């Protein structure tokens, strides 16, 4: 994990307002299967349950400041806990040990806010996986090794055109112009379509 000051290990100002929030931050969760154990504790959620399924109704999920390294089972775990995981629009996975975002968009197709800062993501290609999130408006990736990649901001903005904020910073018209220019000069045209040369 990248070095980040202890005072910045949570995002108090970035709490979703008006959302059915399940806060499982700072729980020493090692794997996604541990989520069920945390939810099973008395008075752990405060969320309403669906009358149909008896499962939790949730639109925002905070899993930050744990030790999660793998999201591949996220769909299975969330489908076992939540009435409709696709209702989740906001997720905070910051300050874990994630190297990949694989598994994030399988079930959580309506995400608008994704916090991934302070993890161990090294490759810009991980951002490409988030392109399936058509409504994504806010993303954080700072504090990951990928942040030092050449063209970091331009790649993200050209890959995710719906973003309004990146790393808690607003996206300007100039950012969009620079990202579009960067993309044009960094695309290799081949027989099988366009591929970024990063």
HELIX and SHEET records of a PDB file:
HELIX    1   1 UNK A    6  UNK A    8  5                                   3    
HELIX    2   2 UNK A   12  UNK A   14  5                                   3    
HELIX    3   3 UNK A   34  UNK A   39  1                                   6    
HELIX    4   4 UNK A   74  UNK A   81  1                                   8    
HELIX    5   5 UNK A   85  UNK A   87  5                                   3    
HELIX    6   6 UNK A  125  UNK A  128  1                                   4    
HELIX    7   7 UNK A  129  UNK A  132  5                                   4    
HELIX    8   8 UNK A  145  UNK A  148  5                                   4    
HELIX    9   9 UNK A  152  UNK A  159  1                                   8    
HELIX   10  10 UNK A  173  UNK A  185  1                                  13    
SHEET    1   A 7 UNK A  21  UNK A  23  0                                        
SHEET    2   A 7 UNK A  60  UNK A  62  1                                        
SHEET    3   A 7 UNK A  90  UNK A  92  1                                        
SHEET    4   A 7 UNK A 113  UNK A 115  1                                        
SHEET    5   A 7 UNK A 138  UNK A 140  1                                        
SHEET    6   A 7 UNK A 165  UNK A 166  1                                        
SHEET    7   A 7 UNK A 169  UNK A 170 -1                                        
SHEET    1   B 2 UNK A 187  UNK A 190  0                                        
SHEET    2   B 2 UNK A 193  UNK A 196 -1                                        
END                                                                             
